[in-house]
Amino acid sequence: MNTPKKIVIATCGTRGDIQPLIALAQALTCRGHKTLIAAPPEHEGWVVDCGCAFHGLGSDFTAMLSRYPQVHTLKPVVGFLGLLRIEIRKQLAQLPDIIDGADLVLGASLCLGLHSAAELMSIPYGFVAMAPQILPAARHPFIALKHQNLPPWLNRLSWVMARLLDRMNFTAVINKERRRLKLAPVNDILRHVIGNHVIVASDPALAEVPPDVKLDYIQTGYLHLQNDESLSGQVEAFLAAGPAPIYFGFGSMSTREQEALVVLIQTSLKLTGQRGILIGFRFEENRFTNSESWIFVREAPHPQLFIRLAAVVHHGGSGTTATAALAGVPQIIVPHILDQYYWGERVYRCGLGPKPIRRYQLTAERLASAINKTVSGQRYYDRASRVAEKIKRQDSQRLAVEYLEQTYFHSAGGRG
């Protein structure tokens, strides 16, 4: 056992971005280390409830997303990038005090200022990636592209373009802050943020890190947060009242078109004769009511729910994808942005569900067709069961903790 260390894990994102980091923090704490999670302030309550120390960082990220719901069009993307540039400045104003005294800092998601803060404080830095696609490679394109079937040369070109876009959007902001902190400028922001040592917290059974990635990394599998939550009486009663239903939920990607989306889902259920559990949708009170065919639920523990479903229809977030894969349930992905397109394609190629339907192409008829294809026969169920068995054999938290200890703290000459 190494001497206990103080480790700060910092991120900028939604609940799905933070949940696996809580699992990592808990595993590190079990090894005797002292951990702190720095994240957008709206997450404080449930992070603390999970037994982790917390420090607010930056702005309310969920509110930032809600300002730009149509993320598949250009104007909102430009607006969101503008807010993200402001967020970088906030991060670099706060982070030096937050990480002061740490032995190691770990960044994730859009915490773009952490490596510079770590450099300022002379603290070792690592990165946690939730998808292999964040690492430049010929096998996949830059994370922002919707098209996932490009030839290797176009994938490589997409990463060249990504670096140009980073220079236009983030390089000047970060280097201005670095000059203020008396740090040398950086030329490749993506490489700077990823750093030299990476935990790839995704399941190899879904997506392996490509062989041309030239970094020191470990692919641990997804870092699942263990919980003992039970399903509500309402959900239990609905599950018991008929055949296994289908889950519908789009995480933090829900849009202002909530009511139209609910009507679309209800129509697809009528077309297919299936039952549905709709989770996280917001609409005017009394606009929709529960029925024998569907219920509306604010939230429910995914691990306990997914194992009892016929299929999961979701946005393709890394956490929901990994949880459904672990549950052995087929998936229908409706990607909205970024790595969701990647996970939609991976689910399809792994035989866990039909082709993804992009959010702006979603209709009741297309969704009904995908549902019918998914639930008819055993093809997707058999494949999902086999993949789940592979995932269950992983010990992701142990692998991640051992990698960090060996890389940064090993007394006999670690790698970092």
Protein Blocks (a to p, Z undefined) as FASTA:
>chain_A
ZZdddddddddddfklmmmmmmmmmmmmmnopacdddddfklmmmmmmnopacddehjaf
klmmmmmmmlmbmklmmmmmmmmmmmmmmmmmmmmmmmgoiabdcdehjllklmmmmmmn
opacddddfbfklpgcfkbccfkbmblcbcfklmmmmmmmmmmmmmmmmmmmmmmmmmmn
opacdfblmlmmnombdcddbdfkloccdfklccddddebjaddddfbdcdfklmmmmmn
mccdddddehjmbcfklmmmmmmmmmmmmmnopacddehiacdehkaccdfkbccdfbdc
fklmmmmcfbdcdehiaklmmmmmmnopacddddfbhjlmmmmmmmmmnopaccdddfkl
gcfklmmmmmmmmmgojklmmmmmmmmmmmmmpcfklmmmmmmmmmmmomnopaZZ
